[in-house]
Amino acid sequence: MLYGAPDCHLCEAAGEKLRRVQRLIPFQLTYNNIREDAALTERYGSVIPVVTVDGKETAMSKVTEFRLLKALALL
């Protein structure tokens, strides 16, 4: 899952990286706009984008394909 906000360029870049990784290792990608949920805004407001894999926070702020591939390979 990708937690982000529409006005976040880092979130857009993270989404692109997730889609590239998804071509190598198929997985369901879900986007969650933190601005639509006060609790998520409070939790992630200053560190988006946040990527979770299997419910675990895998990457925050700077998302890399390597980190994503590693997390998915451990499933």
N, C-alpha and C positions, 0 to 999 in steps of 0.2 A: 504494500500500500504506500502511496505517496501522499504525504500531508504537505499542503502548500497553500498558496494564495494566488489569485489571478494576476496581481500586479508585481509578481516576484520573478525577476529574470533568472535567478538561480533555480527556482522551481521549474521553469520552462526547460532549462538546460538539463535538470535531473530527469524530467519526463522523457526528453530525447534519448538520454543515456539508457533509461529503463527500456524504452522501445527497442534500442539496438541490442541490448542484452537479451530481450525477449525473443529476438530472432534466433539466437543461439540456444537458449534454454527456455522453452515455452513455459509461461506462467500467467496467471490472471493478474492484470494490473488494475488497481482501483485507485482513483484519485479522490482525496477528501479535502475540500476547501475549508481551512480552519476558520475563516472569517464567518462561516455559517454556524459555528458552534462556539459559544463563549468559553466553555471548558477547554476546548482544543486551542483556542486563541491564547488563553492564559498559559497553557502548557507549552505550546510550540511557537508562540508569537515571535520570539526573538531568535529562533534557531532554524526556521524553515529554509530549505526543504528538509523533511525528515522521511526516510524510507524505512519501513518495517518489513521484515521477512519472517513469516510464520509467527507474527505477533511480537517479534523482538526488534527493537530499534537497531538498525544496521548501519545507517549513514545519516549524518546531520550536517547541514550547511553545505559542505563540499562533498558531493556525491561522485564517486568514480566507478567506472565499469568494473575495474578489478575487484573492488570491495563487494559489488553486487554479485559478480560471478562467484566469488569465494563464498558468500553467504548462501547462495542458491545451491552450490555444489555440496554444502554441508547438510542439506536436507535429506 
